[in-house]
Amino acid sequence: MDMTENKPTGRAVGGHAMSREKLTRALDDRNNPCVKEHNLTHQCLDRNNFDHAICRAYFENYKVCKKFWGDISLQRRRAGLKPYLPTPEERPAILLSKKL
């Protein structure tokens, strides 16, 4: 049997697994302004035996956060501002300016 054919696929049994590098980037607030929402979602899942229905509000909040910062990144890219994703130091001012 040729062992070169049995390379890991990056998927965990029964679900998806991130590479260590991707997970590190996802949990780094420089690359992901929604780390807090990410962590709250996972805490809810842990507390509620991974019942997604119970944690629906957390998922929705995370989705809103990702859309907000994705829209900000797109606006900055179109305006020629770099970095496209604002730094953690810039984000509070942006949040205040966008409050209704």
C-alpha positions as CSV (number, residue, x, y, z in Angstrom):
1,M,0.0,0.0,0.0
2,D,1.4,3.4,-1.0
3,M,1.3,5.7,2.0
4,T,1.7,8.9,-0.1
5,E,-2.0,8.5,-1.1
6,N,-3.2,8.8,2.4
7,K,-2.5,12.5,3.0
8,P,-4.5,14.3,5.6
9,T,-7.4,16.3,4.1
10,G,-7.6,18.9,6.8
11,R,-11.0,17.8,7.9
12,A,-11.9,16.3,11.3
13,V,-14.1,13.3,11.6
14,G,-17.7,14.5,11.5
15,G,-16.9,18.1,10.7
16,H,-14.5,20.7,9.5
17,A,-11.1,21.4,11.0
18,M,-9.0,24.5,10.5
19,S,-5.3,24.3,10.0
20,R,-3.4,25.6,13.0
21,E,-2.3,28.6,11.0
22,K,-5.8,29.5,9.9
23,L,-7.1,29.1,13.5
24,T,-4.4,31.3,14.8
25,R,-5.2,34.0,12.3
26,A,-9.0,33.7,13.0
27,L,-8.4,34.3,16.7
28,D,-6.0,37.2,16.1
29,D,-7.9,40.6,16.4
30,R,-5.5,42.2,13.9
31,N,-7.0,39.9,11.2
32,N,-10.5,39.3,12.6
33,P,-12.3,42.2,14.2
34,C,-15.0,39.7,15.3
35,V,-12.9,37.6,17.6
36,K,-15.1,38.5,20.6
37,E,-18.3,37.3,18.7
38,H,-16.4,34.2,17.5
39,N,-15.5,33.3,21.1
40,L,-19.0,34.0,22.5
41,T,-20.5,31.8,19.8
42,H,-18.2,28.9,20.7
43,Q,-18.8,29.4,24.4
44,C,-22.6,29.2,23.8
45,L,-22.1,26.0,21.8
46,D,-19.9,24.5,24.5
47,R,-22.5,25.3,27.2
48,N,-25.4,24.0,25.2
49,N,-24.1,20.7,23.9
50,F,-23.5,22.2,20.4
51,D,-27.2,22.9,19.9
52,H,-27.1,25.5,17.1
53,A,-30.7,26.5,17.6
54,I,-30.1,27.7,21.1
55,C,-27.1,29.7,19.9
56,R,-28.8,31.3,16.9
57,A,-28.5,34.8,18.2
58,Y,-24.8,34.4,18.7
59,F,-24.4,33.2,15.1
60,E,-26.5,36.1,13.8
61,N,-24.4,38.6,15.8
62,Y,-21.2,37.1,14.4
63,K,-22.6,37.3,10.9
64,V,-23.6,40.9,11.3
65,C,-20.1,41.7,12.7
66,K,-18.4,40.0,9.7
67,K,-20.6,41.8,7.2
68,F,-20.0,45.2,8.9
69,W,-16.2,44.9,8.8
70,G,-16.4,43.3,5.3
71,D,-18.3,46.4,4.1
72,I,-15.7,48.7,5.8
73,S,-12.9,46.8,4.1
74,L,-14.6,47.1,0.7
75,Q,-15.1,50.9,1.2
76,R,-11.5,51.4,2.2
77,R,-10.2,49.3,-0.7
78,R,-12.3,51.4,-3.2
79,A,-11.0,54.6,-1.6
80,G,-7.4,53.3,-1.8
81,L,-6.9,53.2,1.9
82,K,-4.5,50.6,3.3
83,P,-4.7,48.5,5.2
84,Y,-8.1,47.5,3.9
85,L,-9.1,46.1,7.3
86,P,-8.7,48.9,9.9
87,T,-6.2,48.2,12.7
88,P,-7.5,47.4,16.1
89,E,-6.6,50.9,17.2
90,E,-8.7,52.5,14.4
91,R,-11.8,50.4,15.0
92,P,-13.4,52.1,18.0
93,A,-13.5,55.4,16.1
94,I,-15.1,53.7,13.1
95,L,-17.7,52.1,15.3
96,L,-18.6,55.4,16.9
97,S,-18.8,57.1,13.5
98,K,-21.2,54.4,12.2
99,K,-23.5,54.4,15.3
100,L,-27.1,55.3,14.4
